[in-house]
Amino acid sequence: MAGFGEGDGAVMRNYKNILVINLMHIGDLMLATPVLRTLRANYPQAKISILVDKKLADLVRCNKHIDECLLIDKKGKDDKLTNFIKYIGEIRKKHFELVINLHRNERASAIAAFSGADTIVGYAKPGFGLFFDKVMQNPSVAHHIGRGPWGLLPPHRYVPGWKHQVHAHLEVLKQAVGVKKIDDGGLEMWLPQEAVEKAEKLWQENFAPAQQVVAFNIGASWETKRWLDSYFAQCADELIEKGYAVAFFGGPMDIEMVNKCRSLMKQGNSPLIKVFTGKVSLAELGALLRKCALFLTTDSGPMHVGVSQHVPVVTMFGASPVPGFYPYDGRDVLIKAPVSCHPCGIHQCPHAGEANLACMKKITPELVMKYVWELLDKYGKMAGKMSVEYGNYACRVVEASL
């Protein structure tokens, strides 16, 4: 799928006004950015808009492949049904010819279904799909087989995702839109100048000019995506003892985890530790990660932001299906444990005792640091100077020994 390739499926029409919808989380939106580049390659004269959650605007508002970034306040005023209906009315006034929905949730499906567009394609919840011209399955996400009508029965079988989310999205363009060429430039995030300047100021205030910095993101949306705090602490201690600075990132919900991690460190009060957790915007996060020598992270939204800024990534995967959401850069390393229940897609581990979070416990700090040092040796002096390797997006997958 990487690079240019011939499309197939639907007959390509000459759309002049296109809307892409993705209302989910940080990682979901970053994984949709290759769609924007490919649409621009196929429709150079079209007006291309994207509709996103207001709080995630930083991720795409400077994207060079779009003409307009539309925002919805999902958890604010637009969460009320009357306001949501009004919002759909505003979308209808824009007279989109093509609407592409890139996440199968109710809100996005409803906006697409009632957008009034000539052609509506993508992923859809049952019911809303009746208004779509073509509904696509998303092979990157898990499928629960055998739930029965309305999900009333327990699933007979859990089938994890088998195709990367980027490739699944591009397949929507091929099969449902009929694009003639795939221009997959990897994950892309352009940074506003004010964020770059703020990040530069923060960097100068916190780090010496020649200091090499390793970024840590220890939080994740699910418990089963989180590596152990004590393991992160061991890695941070080892890096600090070798003279590296450690910068903690993440959102306000991660502050308690960062504090716990530091309490477990031998070097928890070292001046080489800097905490940006809950203190920077998404754009500032991107600008700061760009300056780092390496990013040690869970499977999380910030991981995908790091990929967009070409910082080498080492990540640990627990519940997540590797084929669907691996860091989309061939220079990165993903480590997983070959436990029988991986990937489960469950938010909280159902096992007790030593089996609890075994998928993460069996990924040891020693194994992780082996690849941290390898990537630092290879890329550490190139911080801030790395760019995309066009077409090289399949990361290295390492399986821990049991």
Order of alpha helices (4+ residues) and beta strands (2+ residues): beta-alpha-alpha-beta-beta-alpha-beta-alpha-beta-beta-beta-beta-alpha-alpha-beta-alpha-beta-alpha-beta-alpha-beta-alpha-beta-alpha-beta-alpha-alpha-beta
